[in-house]
Amino acid sequence: MTVSTLIVVGIIFGVILVSGEGEDITGFISLGLMLTFTSMVIGIFATALQKLLQEAIDIKSVNDLIV
């Protein structure tokens, strides 16, 4: 599953559980929010690593041309 899929599933999960009336569903809601937050953090971390790796590859290419 991709990160965006996990985020959408977490949001849908939260909306469904919020619609429950008169029940103690705070645990389920917090679980959905934790899954959504975790997916977003992993996605942001992967994007940052991808950009750093691309910059390192670009710098290496430039240095190979200089020598």
PQR file with spaces between the fields and no chain letter, atoms N, CA, C, O and H, PARSE charges and radii, in Angstrom:
ATOM       1  N    MET     1       0.850   -1.185    0.000 -0.4000 1.5000
ATOM       2  CA   MET     1       0.000    0.000    0.000 -0.0000 2.0000
ATOM       3  C    MET     1       0.889    1.240    0.000  0.5500 1.7000
ATOM       4  O    MET     1       1.939    1.276    0.641 -0.5500 1.4000
ATOM       5  N    THR     2       0.454    2.221   -0.712 -0.4000 1.5000
ATOM       6  CA   THR     2       1.208    3.457   -0.719 -0.0000 2.0000
ATOM       7  C    THR     2       0.796    4.320    0.469  0.5500 1.7000
ATOM       8  O    THR     2      -0.204    4.060    1.138 -0.5500 1.4000
ATOM       9  H    THR     2      -0.399    2.191   -1.233  0.4000 1.0000
ATOM      10  N    VAL     3       1.582    5.331    0.703 -0.4000 1.5000
ATOM      11  CA   VAL     3       1.322    6.208    1.842 -0.0000 2.0000
ATOM      12  C    VAL     3       0.006    6.948    1.667  0.5500 1.7000
ATOM      13  O    VAL     3      -0.749    7.107    2.626 -0.5500 1.4000
ATOM      14  H    VAL     3       2.394    5.542    0.160  0.4000 1.0000
ATOM      15  N    SER     4      -0.273    7.399    0.458 -0.4000 1.5000
ATOM      16  CA   SER     4      -1.527    8.132    0.238 -0.0000 2.0000
ATOM      17  C    SER     4      -2.741    7.233    0.475  0.5500 1.7000
ATOM      18  O    SER     4      -3.777    7.694    0.954 -0.5500 1.4000
ATOM      19  H    SER     4       0.340    7.270   -0.322  0.4000 1.0000
ATOM      20  N    THR     5      -2.608    5.956    0.137 -0.4000 1.5000
ATOM      21  CA   THR     5      -3.707    5.020    0.391 -0.0000 2.0000
ATOM      22  C    THR     5      -3.947    4.874    1.890  0.5500 1.7000
ATOM      23  O    THR     5      -5.091    4.852    2.345 -0.5500 1.4000
ATOM      24  H    THR     5      -1.766    5.582   -0.252  0.4000 1.0000
ATOM      25  N    LEU     6      -2.864    4.774    2.650 -0.4000 1.5000
ATOM      26  CA   LEU     6      -3.000    4.647    4.102 -0.0000 2.0000
ATOM      27  C    LEU     6      -3.622    5.903    4.715  0.5500 1.7000
ATOM      28  O    LEU     6      -4.408    5.811    5.659 -0.5500 1.4000
ATOM      29  H    LEU     6      -1.934    4.791    2.281  0.4000 1.0000
ATOM      30  N    ILE     7      -3.277    7.061    4.187 -0.4000 1.5000
ATOM      31  CA   ILE     7      -3.847    8.305    4.696 -0.0000 2.0000
ATOM      32  C    ILE     7      -5.352    8.338    4.423  0.5500 1.7000
ATOM      33  O    ILE     7      -6.137    8.696    5.301 -0.5500 1.4000
ATOM      34  H    ILE     7      -2.639    7.136    3.421  0.4000 1.0000
ATOM      35  N    VAL     8      -5.748    7.966    3.215 -0.4000 1.5000
ATOM      36  CA   VAL     8      -7.169    7.966    2.868 -0.0000 2.0000
ATOM      37  C    VAL     8      -7.933    6.964    3.725  0.5500 1.7000
ATOM      38  O    VAL     8      -9.028    7.263    4.200 -0.5500 1.4000
ATOM      39  H    VAL     8      -5.110    7.675    2.501  0.4000 1.0000
ATOM      40  N    VAL     9      -7.367    5.781    3.926 -0.4000 1.5000
ATOM      41  CA   VAL     9      -8.018    4.768    4.762 -0.0000 2.0000
ATOM      42  C    VAL     9      -8.168    5.267    6.188  0.5500 1.7000
ATOM      43  O    VAL     9      -9.203    5.049    6.818 -0.5500 1.4000
ATOM      44  H    VAL     9      -6.477    5.538    3.540  0.4000 1.0000
ATOM      45  N    GLY    10      -7.145    5.933    6.702 -0.4000 1.5000
ATOM      46  CA   GLY    10      -7.224    6.485    8.057 -0.0000 2.0000
ATOM      47  C    GLY    10      -8.301    7.538    8.187  0.5500 1.7000
ATOM      48  O    GLY    10      -9.022    7.567    9.184 -0.5500 1.4000
ATOM      49  H    GLY    10      -6.304    6.110    6.190  0.4000 1.0000
ATOM      50  N    ILE    11      -8.422    8.405    7.197 -0.4000 1.5000
ATOM      51  CA   ILE    11      -9.440    9.452    7.236 -0.0000 2.0000
ATOM      52  C    ILE    11     -10.839    8.839    7.152  0.5500 1.7000
ATOM      53  O    ILE    11     -11.737    9.229    7.898 -0.5500 1.4000
ATOM      54  H    ILE    11      -7.836    8.381    6.387  0.4000 1.0000
ATOM      55  N    ILE    12     -11.020    7.887    6.249 -0.4000 1.5000
ATOM      56  CA   ILE    12     -12.325    7.227    6.119 -0.0000 2.0000
ATOM      57  C    ILE    12     -12.670    6.491    7.412  0.5500 1.7000
ATOM      58  O    ILE    12     -13.810    6.539    7.875 -0.5500 1.4000
ATOM      59  H    ILE    12     -10.291    7.570    5.643  0.4000 1.0000
ATOM      60  N    PHE    13     -11.683    5.813    7.992 -0.4000 1.5000
ATOM      61  CA   PHE    13     -11.881    5.098    9.246 -0.0000 2.0000
ATOM      62  C    PHE    13     -12.338    6.065   10.345  0.5500 1.7000
ATOM      63  O    PHE    13     -13.253    5.756   11.108 -0.5500 1.4000
ATOM      64  H    PHE    13     -10.757    5.774    7.616  0.4000 1.0000
ATOM      65  N    GLY    14     -11.704    7.222   10.419 -0.4000 1.5000
ATOM      66  CA   GLY    14     -12.081    8.224   11.419 -0.0000 2.0000
ATOM      67  C    GLY    14     -13.469    8.774   11.198  0.5500 1.7000
ATOM      68  O    GLY    14     -14.213    8.962   12.160 -0.5500 1.4000
ATOM      69  H    GLY    14     -10.961    7.474    9.800  0.4000 1.0000
ATOM      70  N    VAL    15     -13.844    9.038    9.950 -0.4000 1.5000
ATOM      71  CA   VAL    15     -15.173    9.581    9.649 -0.0000 2.0000
ATOM      72  C    VAL    15     -16.258    8.579   10.000  0.5500 1.7000
ATOM      73  O    VAL    15     -17.292    8.951   10.554 -0.5500 1.4000
ATOM      74  H    VAL    15     -13.240    8.885    9.168  0.4000 1.0000
ATOM      75  N    ILE    16     -16.032    7.320    9.684 -0.4000 1.5000
ATOM      76  CA   ILE    16     -17.025    6.293   10.009 -0.0000 2.0000
ATOM      77  C    ILE    16     -17.203    6.177   11.521  0.5500 1.7000
ATOM      78  O    ILE    16     -18.326    6.051   12.009 -0.5500 1.4000
ATOM      79  H    ILE    16     -15.192    7.018    9.234  0.4000 1.0000
ATOM      80  N    LEU    17     -16.123    6.220   12.242 -0.4000 1.5000
ATOM      81  CA   LEU    17     -16.221    6.063   13.693 -0.0000 2.0000
ATOM      82  C    LEU    17     -16.789    7.299   14.383  0.5500 1.7000
ATOM      83  O    LEU    17     -17.416    7.185   15.436 -0.5500 1.4000
ATOM      84  H    LEU    17     -15.210    6.322   11.845  0.4000 1.0000
ATOM      85  N    VAL    18     -16.578    8.475   13.802 -0.4000 1.5000
ATOM      86  CA   VAL    18     -17.141    9.691   14.386 -0.0000 2.0000
ATOM      87  C    VAL    18     -18.659    9.686   14.238  0.5500 1.7000
ATOM      88  O    VAL    18     -19.367   10.269   15.059 -0.5500 1.4000
ATOM      89  H    VAL    18     -16.069    8.568   12.946  0.4000 1.0000
ATOM      90  N    SER    19     -19.152    9.036   13.206 -0.4000 1.5000
ATOM      91  CA   SER    19     -20.601    9.025   12.983 -0.0000 2.0000
ATOM      92  C    SER    19     -21.340    8.167   14.013  0.5500 1.7000
ATOM      93  O    SER    19     -22.560    8.279   14.137 -0.5500 1.4000
ATOM      94  H    SER    19     -18.577    8.562   12.539  0.4000 1.0000
ATOM      95  N    GLY    20     -20.628    7.314   14.753 -0.4000 1.5000
ATOM      96  CA   GLY    20     -21.272    6.511   15.798 -0.0000 2.0000
ATOM      97  C    GLY    20     -21.740    7.405   16.937  0.5500 1.7000
ATOM      98  O    GLY    20     -20.967    8.218   17.444 -0.5500 1.4000
ATOM      99  H    GLY    20     -19.637    7.223   14.652  0.4000 1.0000
ATOM     100  N    GLU    21     -22.981    7.266   17.339 -0.4000 1.5000
ATOM     101  CA   GLU    21     -23.551    8.154   18.353 -0.0000 2.0000
ATOM     102  C    GLU    21     -23.748    7.405   19.662  0.5500 1.7000
ATOM     103  O    GLU    21     -24.245    6.279   19.674 -0.5500 1.4000
ATOM     104  H    GLU    21     -23.610    6.606   16.927  0.4000 1.0000
ATOM     105  N    GLY    22     -23.359    8.029   20.752 -0.4000 1.5000
ATOM     106  CA   GLY    22     -23.613    7.485   22.068 -0.0000 2.0000
ATOM     107  C    GLY    22     -22.738    6.311   22.455  0.5500 1.7000
ATOM     108  O    GLY    22     -23.018    5.644   23.452 -0.5500 1.4000
ATOM     109  H    GLY    22     -22.955    8.944   20.743  0.4000 1.0000
ATOM     110  N    GLU    23     -21.699    6.039   21.708 -0.4000 1.5000
ATOM     111  CA   GLU    23     -20.820    4.940   22.027 -0.0000 2.0000
ATOM     112  C    GLU    23     -19.444    5.473   22.403  0.5500 1.7000
ATOM     113  O    GLU    23     -19.064    6.574   22.006 -0.5500 1.4000
ATOM     114  H    GLU    23     -21.471    6.581   20.899  0.4000 1.0000
ATOM     115  N    ASP    24     -18.715    4.694   23.159 -0.4000 1.5000
ATOM     116  CA   ASP    24     -17.357    5.094   23.539 -0.0000 2.0000
ATOM     117  C    ASP    24     -16.389    4.591   22.469  0.5500 1.7000
ATOM     118  O    ASP    24     -15.913    3.457   22.524 -0.5500 1.4000
ATOM     119  H    ASP    24     -19.024    3.799   23.481  0.4000 1.0000
ATOM     120  N    ILE    25     -16.111    5.453   21.501 -0.4000 1.5000
ATOM     121  CA   ILE    25     -15.281    5.041   20.373 -0.0000 2.0000
ATOM     122  C    ILE    25     -13.975    5.830   20.320  0.5500 1.7000
ATOM     123  O    ILE    25     -13.335    5.895   19.270 -0.5500 1.4000
ATOM     124  H    ILE    25     -16.498    6.375   21.456  0.4000 1.0000
ATOM     125  N    THR    26     -13.576    6.425   21.433 -0.4000 1.5000
ATOM     126  CA   THR    26     -12.358    7.240   21.418 -0.0000 2.0000
ATOM     127  C    THR    26     -11.129    6.411   21.088  0.5500 1.7000
ATOM     128  O    THR    26     -10.208    6.913   20.443 -0.5500 1.4000
ATOM     129  H    THR    26     -14.096    6.372   22.286  0.4000 1.0000
ATOM     130  N    GLY    27     -11.093    5.162   21.511 -0.4000 1.5000
ATOM     131  CA   GLY    27      -9.948    4.316   21.197 -0.0000 2.0000
ATOM     132  C    GLY    27      -9.813    4.074   19.713  0.5500 1.7000
ATOM     133  O    GLY    27      -8.708    4.114   19.171 -0.5500 1.4000
ATOM     134  H    GLY    27     -11.842    4.755   22.035  0.4000 1.0000
ATOM     135  N    PHE    28     -10.934    3.821   19.045 -0.4000 1.5000
ATOM     136  CA   PHE    28     -10.901    3.598   17.605 -0.0000 2.0000
ATOM     137  C    PHE    28     -10.514    4.877   16.857  0.5500 1.7000
ATOM     138  O    PHE    28      -9.772    4.836   15.876 -0.5500 1.4000
ATOM     139  H    PHE    28     -11.832    3.788   19.485  0.4000 1.0000
ATOM     140  N    ILE    29     -11.017    5.988   17.326 -0.4000 1.5000
ATOM     141  CA   ILE    29     -10.685    7.258   16.676 -0.0000 2.0000
ATOM     142  C    ILE    29      -9.204    7.555   16.831  0.5500 1.7000
ATOM     143  O    ILE    29      -8.548    7.961   15.872 -0.5500 1.4000
ATOM     144  H    ILE    29     -11.620    6.022   18.123  0.4000 1.0000
ATOM     145  N    SER    30      -8.670    7.356   18.036 -0.4000 1.5000
ATOM     146  CA   SER    30      -7.246    7.616   18.241 -0.0000 2.0000
ATOM     147  C    SER    30      -6.394    6.653   17.422  0.5500 1.7000
ATOM     148  O    SER    30      -5.329    7.039   16.939 -0.5500 1.4000
ATOM     149  H    SER    30      -9.203    7.026   18.816  0.4000 1.0000
ATOM     150  N    LEU    31      -6.835    5.414   17.257 -0.4000 1.5000
ATOM     151  CA   LEU    31      -6.105    4.464   16.418 -0.0000 2.0000
ATOM     152  C    LEU    31      -6.076    4.944   14.971  0.5500 1.7000
ATOM     153  O    LEU    31      -5.029    4.899   14.325 -0.5500 1.4000
ATOM     154  H    LEU    31      -7.700    5.100   17.649  0.4000 1.0000
ATOM     155  N    GLY    32      -7.203    5.399   14.463 -0.4000 1.5000
ATOM     156  CA   GLY    32      -7.256    5.927   13.097 -0.0000 2.0000
ATOM     157  C    GLY    32      -6.367    7.142   12.917  0.5500 1.7000
ATOM     158  O    GLY    32      -5.685    7.271   11.900 -0.5500 1.4000
ATOM     159  H    GLY    32      -8.054    5.435   14.987  0.4000 1.0000
ATOM     160  N    LEU    33      -6.371    8.041   13.908 -0.4000 1.5000
ATOM     161  CA   LEU    33      -5.521    9.228   13.826 -0.0000 2.0000
ATOM     162  C    LEU    33      -4.047    8.855   13.894  0.5500 1.7000
ATOM     163  O    LEU    33      -3.224    9.452   13.200 -0.5500 1.4000
ATOM     164  H    LEU    33      -6.925    7.935   14.734  0.4000 1.0000
ATOM     165  N    MET    34      -3.706    7.873   14.725 -0.4000 1.5000
ATOM     166  CA   MET    34      -2.312    7.445   14.806 -0.0000 2.0000
ATOM     167  C    MET    34      -1.847    6.831   13.490  0.5500 1.7000
ATOM     168  O    MET    34      -0.729    7.095   13.048 -0.5500 1.4000
ATOM     169  H    MET    34      -4.374    7.389   15.289  0.4000 1.0000
ATOM     170  N    LEU    35      -2.685    6.021   12.864 -0.4000 1.5000
ATOM     171  CA   LEU    35      -2.318    5.436   11.571 -0.0000 2.0000
ATOM     172  C    LEU    35      -2.132    6.515   10.508  0.5500 1.7000
ATOM     173  O    LEU    35      -1.201    6.453    9.704 -0.5500 1.4000
ATOM     174  H    LEU    35      -3.593    5.807   13.224  0.4000 1.0000
ATOM     175  N    THR    36      -3.024    7.500   10.511 -0.4000 1.5000
ATOM     176  CA   THR    36      -2.920    8.592    9.545 -0.0000 2.0000
ATOM     177  C    THR    36      -1.646    9.394    9.774  0.5500 1.7000
ATOM     178  O    THR    36      -0.922    9.695    8.825 -0.5500 1.4000
ATOM     179  H    THR    36      -3.780    7.550   11.164  0.4000 1.0000
ATOM     180  N    PHE    37      -1.368    9.740   11.027 -0.4000 1.5000
ATOM     181  CA   PHE    37      -0.175   10.523   11.354 -0.0000 2.0000
ATOM     182  C    PHE    37       1.092    9.751   11.009  0.5500 1.7000
ATOM     183  O    PHE    37       2.035   10.315   10.455 -0.5500 1.4000
ATOM     184  H    PHE    37      -1.956    9.496   11.798  0.4000 1.0000
ATOM     185  N    THR    38       1.114    8.463   11.334 -0.4000 1.5000
ATOM     186  CA   THR    38       2.286    7.643   11.035 -0.0000 2.0000
ATOM     187  C    THR    38       2.537    7.569    9.533  0.5500 1.7000
ATOM     188  O    THR    38       3.684    7.637    9.091 -0.5500 1.4000
ATOM     189  H    THR    38       0.348    8.004   11.784  0.4000 1.0000
ATOM     190  N    SER    39       1.485    7.431    8.756 -0.4000 1.5000
ATOM     191  CA   SER    39       1.628    7.377    7.302 -0.0000 2.0000
ATOM     192  C    SER    39       2.193    8.682    6.760  0.5500 1.7000
ATOM     193  O    SER    39       3.049    8.678    5.876 -0.5500 1.4000
ATOM     194  H    SER    39       0.553    7.376    9.115  0.4000 1.0000
ATOM     195  N    MET    40       1.713    9.788    7.291 -0.4000 1.5000
ATOM     196  CA   MET    40       2.214   11.084    6.830 -0.0000 2.0000
ATOM     197  C    MET    40       3.686   11.271    7.194  0.5500 1.7000
ATOM     198  O    MET    40       4.457   11.785    6.383 -0.5500 1.4000
ATOM     199  H    MET    40       1.017    9.791    8.010  0.4000 1.0000
ATOM     200  N    VAL    41       4.087   10.864    8.393 -0.4000 1.5000
ATOM     201  CA   VAL    41       5.479   11.005    8.812 -0.0000 2.0000
ATOM     202  C    VAL    41       6.387   10.149    7.932  0.5500 1.7000
ATOM     203  O    VAL    41       7.451   10.606    7.516 -0.5500 1.4000
ATOM     204  H    VAL    41       3.460   10.446    9.052  0.4000 1.0000
ATOM     205  N    ILE    42       5.979    8.924    7.647 -0.4000 1.5000
ATOM     206  CA   ILE    42       6.780    8.048    6.787 -0.0000 2.0000
ATOM     207  C    ILE    42       6.897    8.638    5.384  0.5500 1.7000
ATOM     208  O    ILE    42       7.969    8.596    4.781 -0.5500 1.4000
ATOM     209  H    ILE    42       5.114    8.553    7.985  0.4000 1.0000
ATOM     210  N    GLY    43       5.804    9.184    4.865 -0.4000 1.5000
ATOM     211  CA   GLY    43       5.830    9.797    3.540 -0.0000 2.0000
ATOM     212  C    GLY    43       6.758   11.002    3.469  0.5500 1.7000
ATOM     213  O    GLY    43       7.511   11.157    2.507 -0.5500 1.4000
ATOM     214  H    GLY    43       4.933    9.218    5.355  0.4000 1.0000
ATOM     215  N    ILE    44       6.703   11.847    4.483 -0.4000 1.5000
ATOM     216  CA   ILE    44       7.563   13.031    4.515 -0.0000 2.0000
ATOM     217  C    ILE    44       9.027   12.628    4.635  0.5500 1.7000
ATOM     218  O    ILE    44       9.889   13.206    3.973 -0.5500 1.4000
ATOM     219  H    ILE    44       6.091   11.721    5.264  0.4000 1.0000
ATOM     220  N    PHE    45       9.312   11.632    5.484 -0.4000 1.5000
ATOM     221  CA   PHE    45      10.677   11.151    5.656 -0.0000 2.0000
ATOM     222  C    PHE    45      11.217   10.556    4.360  0.5500 1.7000
ATOM     223  O    PHE    45      12.366   10.809    3.998 -0.5500 1.4000
ATOM     224  H    PHE    45       8.612   11.162    6.022  0.4000 1.0000
ATOM     225  N    ALA    46      10.406    9.773    3.662 -0.4000 1.5000
ATOM     226  CA   ALA    46      10.837    9.170    2.396 -0.0000 2.0000
ATOM     227  C    ALA    46      11.103   10.244    1.342  0.5500 1.7000
ATOM     228  O    ALA    46      12.057   10.138    0.572 -0.5500 1.4000
ATOM     229  H    ALA    46       9.473    9.567    3.956  0.4000 1.0000
ATOM     230  N    THR    47      10.269   11.267    1.310 -0.4000 1.5000
ATOM     231  CA   THR    47      10.467   12.359    0.351 -0.0000 2.0000
ATOM     232  C    THR    47      11.754   13.114    0.638  0.5500 1.7000
ATOM     233  O    THR    47      12.496   13.459   -0.282 -0.5500 1.4000
ATOM     234  H    THR    47       9.494   11.353    1.936  0.4000 1.0000
ATOM     235  N    ALA    48      12.021   13.372    1.919 -0.4000 1.5000
ATOM     236  CA   ALA    48      13.253   14.074    2.291 -0.0000 2.0000
ATOM     237  C    ALA    48      14.479   13.248    1.918  0.5500 1.7000
ATOM     238  O    ALA    48      15.452   13.790    1.393 -0.5500 1.4000
ATOM     239  H    ALA    48      11.418   13.092    2.666  0.4000 1.0000
ATOM     240  N    LEU    49      14.444   11.951    2.181 -0.4000 1.5000
ATOM     241  CA   LEU    49      15.572   11.096    1.817 -0.0000 2.0000
ATOM     242  C    LEU    49      15.770   11.036    0.306  0.5500 1.7000
ATOM     243  O    LEU    49      16.903   11.011   -0.173 -0.5500 1.4000
ATOM     244  H    LEU    49      13.654   11.511    2.608  0.4000 1.0000
ATOM     245  N    GLN    50      14.680   11.013   -0.436 -0.4000 1.5000
ATOM     246  CA   GLN    50      14.779   10.976   -1.887 -0.0000 2.0000
ATOM     247  C    GLN    50      15.444   12.243   -2.417  0.5500 1.7000
ATOM     248  O    GLN    50      16.289   12.177   -3.309 -0.5500 1.4000
ATOM     249  H    GLN    50      13.759   11.034   -0.046  0.4000 1.0000
ATOM     250  N    LYS    51      15.064   13.391   -1.869 -0.4000 1.5000
ATOM     251  CA   LYS    51      15.672   14.649   -2.323 -0.0000 2.0000
ATOM     252  C    LYS    51      17.143   14.709   -1.958  0.5500 1.7000
ATOM     253  O    LYS    51      17.954   15.171   -2.761 -0.5500 1.4000
ATOM     254  H    LYS    51      14.378   13.444   -1.144  0.4000 1.0000
ATOM     255  N    LEU    52      17.515   14.249   -0.754 -0.4000 1.5000
ATOM     256  CA   LEU    52      18.920   14.247   -0.362 -0.0000 2.0000
ATOM     257  C    LEU    52      19.748   13.328   -1.247  0.5500 1.7000
ATOM     258  O    LEU    52      20.861   13.674   -1.643 -0.5500 1.4000
ATOM     259  H    LEU    52      16.857   13.874   -0.101  0.4000 1.0000
ATOM     260  N    LEU    53      19.205   12.158   -1.557 -0.4000 1.5000
ATOM     261  CA   LEU    53      19.917   11.231   -2.428 -0.0000 2.0000
ATOM     262  C    LEU    53      20.098   11.815   -3.821  0.5500 1.7000
ATOM     263  O    LEU    53      21.162   11.660   -4.422 -0.5500 1.4000
ATOM     264  H    LEU    53      18.301   11.877   -1.236  0.4000 1.0000
ATOM     265  N    GLN    54      19.082   12.480   -4.339 -0.4000 1.5000
ATOM     266  CA   GLN    54      19.183   13.084   -5.674 -0.0000 2.0000
ATOM     267  C    GLN    54      20.237   14.184   -5.681  0.5500 1.7000
ATOM     268  O    GLN    54      20.996   14.302   -6.644 -0.5500 1.4000
ATOM     269  H    GLN    54      18.219   12.606   -3.851  0.4000 1.0000
ATOM     270  N    GLU    55      20.297   14.991   -4.623 -0.4000 1.5000
ATOM     271  CA   GLU    55      21.312   16.039   -4.545 -0.0000 2.0000
ATOM     272  C    GLU    55      22.710   15.440   -4.464  0.5500 1.7000
ATOM     273  O    GLU    55      23.639   15.968   -5.075 -0.5500 1.4000
ATOM     274  H    GLU    55      19.680   14.895   -3.841  0.4000 1.0000
ATOM     275  N    ALA    56      22.877   14.352   -3.723 -0.4000 1.5000
ATOM     276  CA   ALA    56      24.184   13.700   -3.619 -0.0000 2.0000
ATOM     277  C    ALA    56      24.608   13.135   -4.979  0.5500 1.7000
ATOM     278  O    ALA    56      25.780   13.211   -5.348 -0.5500 1.4000
ATOM     279  H    ALA    56      22.122   13.924   -3.226  0.4000 1.0000
ATOM     280  N    ILE    57      23.660   12.573   -5.712 -0.4000 1.5000
ATOM     281  CA   ILE    57      23.983   12.045   -7.042 -0.0000 2.0000
ATOM     282  C    ILE    57      24.372   13.178   -7.980  0.5500 1.7000
ATOM     283  O    ILE    57      25.302   13.030   -8.773 -0.5500 1.4000
ATOM     284  H    ILE    57      22.708   12.511   -5.412  0.4000 1.0000
ATOM     285  N    ASP    58      23.676   14.302   -7.901 -0.4000 1.5000
ATOM     286  CA   ASP    58      24.015   15.456   -8.742 -0.0000 2.0000
ATOM     287  C    ASP    58      25.404   15.987   -8.418  0.5500 1.7000
ATOM     288  O    ASP    58      26.174   16.304   -9.325 -0.5500 1.4000
ATOM     289  H    ASP    58      22.921   14.422   -7.257  0.4000 1.0000
ATOM     290  N    ILE    59      25.732   16.089   -7.125 -0.4000 1.5000
ATOM     291  CA   ILE    59      27.056   16.592   -6.725 -0.0000 2.0000
ATOM     292  C    ILE    59      28.147   15.632   -7.193  0.5500 1.7000
ATOM     293  O    ILE    59      29.199   16.071   -7.658 -0.5500 1.4000
ATOM     294  H    ILE    59      25.107   15.832   -6.388  0.4000 1.0000
ATOM     295  N    LYS    60      27.908   14.338   -7.076 -0.4000 1.5000
ATOM     296  CA   LYS    60      28.886   13.359   -7.534 -0.0000 2.0000
ATOM     297  C    LYS    60      29.100   13.457   -9.033  0.5500 1.7000
ATOM     298  O    LYS    60      30.230   13.336   -9.506 -0.5500 1.4000
ATOM     299  H    LYS    60      27.054   13.981   -6.698  0.4000 1.0000
ATOM     300  N    SER    61      28.031   13.674   -9.786 -0.4000 1.5000
ATOM     301  CA   SER    61      28.156   13.800  -11.238 -0.0000 2.0000
ATOM     302  C    SER    61      28.994   15.019  -11.613  0.5500 1.7000
ATOM     303  O    SER    61      29.824   14.949  -12.519 -0.5500 1.4000
ATOM     304  H    SER    61      27.113   13.772   -9.401  0.4000 1.0000
ATOM     305  N    VAL    62      28.781   16.119  -10.928 -0.4000 1.5000
ATOM     306  CA   VAL    62      29.540   17.338  -11.187 -0.0000 2.0000
ATOM     307  C    VAL    62      31.007   17.123  -10.848  0.5500 1.7000
ATOM     308  O    VAL    62      31.887   17.543  -11.600 -0.5500 1.4000
ATOM     309  H    VAL    62      28.107   16.177  -10.192  0.4000 1.0000
ATOM     310  N    ASN    63      31.278   16.468   -9.716 -0.4000 1.5000
ATOM     311  CA   ASN    63      32.676   16.228   -9.326 -0.0000 2.0000
ATOM     312  C    ASN    63      33.367   15.271  -10.286  0.5500 1.7000
ATOM     313  O    ASN    63      34.565   15.416  -10.530 -0.5500 1.4000
ATOM     314  H    ASN    63      30.563   16.127   -9.106  0.4000 1.0000
ATOM     315  N    ASP    64      32.659   14.311  -10.831 -0.4000 1.5000
ATOM     316  CA   ASP    64      33.263   13.393  -11.809 -0.0000 2.0000
ATOM     317  C    ASP    64      33.628   14.128  -13.094  0.5500 1.7000
ATOM     318  O    ASP    64      34.610   13.778  -13.749 -0.5500 1.4000
ATOM     319  H    ASP    64      31.686   14.193  -10.633  0.4000 1.0000
ATOM     320  N    LEU    65      32.854   15.136  -13.457 -0.4000 1.5000
ATOM     321  CA   LEU    65      33.154   15.910  -14.666 -0.0000 2.0000
ATOM     322  C    LEU    65      34.370   16.817  -14.469  0.5500 1.7000
ATOM     323  O    LEU    65      35.102   17.088  -15.421 -0.5500 1.4000
ATOM     324  H    LEU    65      32.057   15.421  -12.925  0.4000 1.0000
ATOM     325  N    ILE    66      34.586   17.287  -13.239 -0.4000 1.5000
ATOM     326  CA   ILE    66      35.686   18.212  -12.963 -0.0000 2.0000
ATOM     327  C    ILE    66      37.032   17.479  -13.052  0.5500 1.7000
ATOM     328  O    ILE    66      38.005   18.024  -13.572 -0.5500 1.4000
ATOM     329  H    ILE    66      33.991   17.067  -12.466  0.4000 1.0000
ATOM     330  N    VAL    67      37.080   16.280  -12.556 -0.4000 1.5000
ATOM     331  CA   VAL    67      38.357   15.551  -12.506 -0.0000 2.0000
ATOM     332  C    VAL    67      38.748   15.041  -13.824  0.5500 1.7000
ATOM     333  O    VAL    67      39.795   14.407  -13.955 -0.5500 1.4000
ATOM     334  H    VAL    67      36.289   15.837  -12.133  0.4000 1.0000
